[in-house]
Amino acid sequence: MRFDLLTIFPEFFTGPFEHGILRRAQQQGQIEIAVHDLRSFTFDKHHIVDDRPFGGGDGMVLKPEPLFRAVESLLAGSAPTDTAVEAKRTAIVLMSPQGRVFNQHEAQRLADECDRLILLCGRYEGVDERVVEHLVTDEISIGDYVLTGGEIPAMVVVDAVTRLLPHVLGSETSAVHDSFVAGLLDYPHYTRPAEFRGWQVPDVLIGGHHGEVAKWRRRAALLKTWQRRPELLDQAELTDQERRWLAEQASDTAQ
């Protein structure tokens, strides 16, 4: 997977991609990350990338010309697609508060369908709408709030998508058991010591019975989701027995 990040602040990305799983994935050739300065795709001597909005209003808007030139330049350098190999697409993603909310499902979709992501980091009041209409393929938001720019959201997308790629994580089952993958929050995790300040690890986890451990973890995930994010249960795949068990927990709590 290749990630191209277009930004007016390339130095913003110094550091975040140089540690942990992202660093290892780059060293092993599983991902490639390239950061591009949007100002280098301007032709005026002042390298202007923004201008006032037509119709008046506050703030500035990123101009279409540098963004189109940048993306077209990156795509021009792409290698031809091998027709013998299943073609994956290049997604041109605008990080924007107006975009589709990013979640685990979206991260998995991008990991499955794409072999290249070009991430446009918006700034100021946004970008010229012609970029949205005629250039980008995806518009993504990481939440219902406004940040000063698209750089942090772009980092989130790179991180979330990378860990879903084959062989990136040390354990092939790690991503499978993440929160939200099955529509639930993750179950609680414990490690040594078995007792800390009088607080005990649940006996089932140290009993060595894998079937009981799996059952406990499933119910713990259900309970945590019901307590913290009950709306997720509406879309989760639950058995009738699990729904009855949750109803019993709710009844016991209400008493």
Steps between C-alpha positions, in 0.01 A plus 500: 500500500627846413386814680554844344421793728446847353538783750620857538680394818716198408702537820183412690565134418855490633495241775157330502590249229843418643394279789342163579294307249508774235878515506532122479248479217705751302828323571353169386359652181137439595413868471656809347426850631584814302426854616465773237502877548198643320685829448746326268215457251445876461657713224488851651802638681318517834373137480142601582264209566196685634275795421189679630164328443272628225191660652687620805529344842764418755827320440679376192440208263759267348524562127423220254806538274771378742290205615420387145863542392626307801266205457547486124877510546487211748273294276722565197782324678296187569605173343257343251259251652586134441184360344595153623465619857170597658493877466472708814418864481670820605273696734536878508376588846417848626514529877200719577235555772241456223620150417368156585590417860805277517460176695636147509283396206634786287859417598445137398339604172799717407744227601314244287422709194801728459872468450556876509346784699561863409393701805423870456538694823254789498567830677334835566128505409539200271575435134346624177191287438623406153763287674222310676289465185766413242817375671448305821350153516435497876429768759568390857453650846639347820218640712237765551737777604725746321881495508743762372595282206490157341845389610396324822204327329737383224727347764200319646409352161858387431525332840158333491536369145859382542428271793232323294739409219616136481802410716544850647404404856707245689192281551269430208204492740571833672295711259219243498438551872518881499217716624230564237607214271204287611287801580597490868756662724799288589495274806715594806866395498714391796863402549736414786489528795180305565444714809581871519414708807237249591335501156477153349504390140178304424558134584375381163794668324760303693316168506632380163157411354499667160130449440408668827743782430338563160153497658611743773660736250191506280273582793747758633503670159121497491478648848756773434325596176162512675644719777701741283370493142154337507413637156755261348289203608229600253726398212696219667438137410370349825340166571161479670673363807735799512210743469320326787817512709537874439137553590565319827798727574286806433226368728746425781651848470157666514410324825 
